[in-house]
């Protein structure tokens, strides 16, 4: 499609699409904290609990890049 291979489109979607989705999820968590009047500590707990999976996904990408660089 438009001169790009399926692999290139998938790589673009994984890097930018998932990144944009993760930022949107942070926005949703912050909206939830604001609407529930959670305060600073409550917002921290929401970000910690609900954002933990996002951090794990981002760490997986960083670890993959680090290990790919070490082997080369």
Secondary structure, DSSP 8 states (H G I E B T S, - for coil): -TT--HHHHHHHIIIIIHHHHHHHHHHHHHHHHHHTT-HHHHHHHHHHHHHHHHHHHHHHHHHHHHHHHHH-
